């Protein structure tokens, strides 16, 4: 089942757009990998952006460009929080922007207020005492000061809601200060304008993305549980792990426990007890007390009466408001229950991986899998169910408001660790869920989040906030293998879970066993095979489109005795519970097997449930092909993600018997499976070091991580795949030095990304300077310096060792001396390209060596031959002119340039009167269709008006139905599409307003970029500037006819090109779309109807691929 998210467009209609499916790659039909033919969806959030990014030092509009698949924002938030303590008696507020009613639609929203939540409130409001916990402590929800402040926040929320006649559905006071509510378009707009409001964000839906304990050397007499943590009975003792997911299975042996009795005497660390009101509480290793609730389910068949919590699972809650609101009962999955009980297995799997009981014997399909257990078996669990199953692909999933509510509750309950194996955004680090996690981190909660399953495509990693530990997925075992043994002696190894062998049997290609009229029989989809051609045979099925286990089910239905599942292109080999014995192979075996059958259709083969090839085993761990990669788009590649890697391929853990035909154990793959490993590691660390901050835990994991391998055994140096490397529990307790950070550091980072928090005295920190244990620069020119601070956990003398091939790196000072635990030292790292290729990332490491420690950090820097604006716009009175493009050189070598175009737009004259937007040709709207040929690098669609006081809007629909829009206060608008898909594009221009409502003329233009036609040139060419020096490139054009033109300036060395537009008028200049910082057509529009900019510029239609099924 794939999950969907609601996106609201300014066409005054509700559109459902497919979001990326789950972060686990569960193959059995739920939480399964996304179909490559389905579009990708992304989160939406309203944020207020400043005009500059300190990370780049120049003025540009971050809101002007979004990657394809990211629906348009509803509008920027009107306010941002003043998170520094306000003056006594004052409520934080920020300056508002003008907003447009068309940007808001009726629906469920999360309204975040500017005043701080309880987890981060440091005092300053009237006589309300500070509630922010001390360093190393958790928020104590029972303190009178906390309760009083929460009451104050709820009162404030009610007053704001009452002013707009809004009925609050849910209050948030711990993780964020805000509420969820159903809003009309007018209510949403008015709340967004309120200076006490940070953001008004739509309530989006997200999707949940043999023993690993043996591989990680945790188990056994000499395992780390025994040598470092006092055995399984103490590994994670006194720590509570919260799991935000699809619930849990109370009957699973991973969650077995004893009844909890009332307290007799003084509480003991790690020993739960009943409170006077019947809840379960526990004194934790940090000295705080956890108190949860076993929430009774709703309705008949809820399968949870509130009595199932025990000494292992202390609390279980569910958050079903959005599911009940948006999914009618008729569309809910028949097995789904309104209770903490898991029916889809995802939550059971992640919870049992993180902190399930030890010494659980597992069996899969009759095969004994030995003893397994969770990473932190002595830790306790608190379950927060936010993900739901239904039968409608357009609804269901994990709503962001439910996640925020769960985080809010987890902070109040007093968890120490949170696991979040649910997808997130690649384009922002500050959506409501991320901000809630910031409050959790500020309250001392370590958060592990899955990196996503859109690999190996670059820049697909999500959960990019630095206060999160973002986890990639790695392989860990080669034990679950089988062999295809042909009677001619050839053998092919692949992944297999089969318990029984298949003796030598005839084979058939699925493509040759098609049922009458079946489409794509090679995929072995339901009812595509002919029993007469399959019975008694082993069937060769291609991977893709159809669920893997559905393929084997079709083979069984038609009488087949086994299946060889073949990857058409190299991909993961997956261990699934198939209906018939199966071996899953990769190229080149795929073609070799097919060729063998083609040459001898009568040949037989056997399937054996072990590796009999005698070939050497591939080294482990390796990064899974599906694991999402950096660089991180949300920070212009100036923050390295993912952070670490952990096992996420064919992980054995608990599943839900409700959805798995009675099974208690199952294999799943995905970064969803990797994240709970790290959550468990966090619990182990905090059990031993309860005062460590979340940033300290993350830093210790990163700087002690071990190498990840390539298939040939060499070290994988792609830090955008591996992060710092594979987590190593053996070393994490003794890292030597750590890169610590706190809430203030993160708030500065947020402002450094361009989000105005309304705290001018706070300052900003560029993403490249946030204090994390990694270094990243997306564009290196000249000498670029970054700053870090380390804290000593082991005093001594440390020397810096740096290795980044082709890049000169200078560390100042290069020797750090610490005389005591807790001492801090700040150092600077200067990067300068020496010989590294431009346009590519140079990767390496910076290691502090000393006191018997190696404190290692990954490094990724991308030298650029030149850094130039992505786009530039010019106007020209007459057909000959020139304009300047500002650049900064990144090399001492000459940079040659070429020009594509200038290509003239096809123009259609229109005259419209003001009126509502409609997808039609009428008096207020004009339609135009344009055919774009394959291979075009750019298409630009525009509406131009010479009346500067008019206000036109533009919508463009791509051949596959995606909507792009440009709706600003300008008289002219444009939408540019980079690498457009071939086909017909449909444009709609609307006259939103004009002086006195008078008819207004405009030109509807469509330009498709072609090759150089000799009408433009650049100078000087080549560009000769010293590395790090700023200058200008002059674009000159000649003999152009009136109209609009597009072009592209290309730079050698792999630098990002500059797309240019030129508007030529015979007399007075037309108003150029105000989408570029170089726009010469801007003017004072203060008397016009204001609309917040909301446009899609330079859409990359290539998109990012999803892993095939």
Helices and strands as residue ranges (DSSP letters): E 4-9, E 13-18, E 52-53, E 58-59, G 62-64, G 101-103, E 107-113, H 144-163, E 168-172, E 178-183, H 185-193, E 197-202, E 205-206, H 212-215, H 224-229, E 240-245, G 253-255, E 273-274, E 280-283, E 289-291, E 313-318, H 321-326, G 329-331, H 346-355, E 360-364, E 367-372, E 380-385, E 387-388, E 397-399, H 400-413, E 417-420, H 432-442, E 446-450, E 469-474, E 481-486, E 491-495, E 502-509, G 510-512, G 521-523, H 531-534, E 538-542, H 548-557, E 562-566, E 581-585, H 589-599, E 604-608, G 633-635, E 644-647, E 651-654, E 665-668, H 671-688, H 694-703, H 719-722, H 729-732, E 737-738, H 743-752, G 767-769, E 774-780, E 783-792, E 796-804, E 807-812, E 815-818, E 824-833, E 841-850, E 853-863, E 866-868, E 871-877, E 881-889, E 897-904, E 906-912, E 925-932, E 938-944, E 951-957, E 963-966, E 973-978, E 983-993, G 995-997, E 1000-1008, E 1016-1019, E 1030-1037, E 1043-1051, E 1058-1065, E 1099-1100
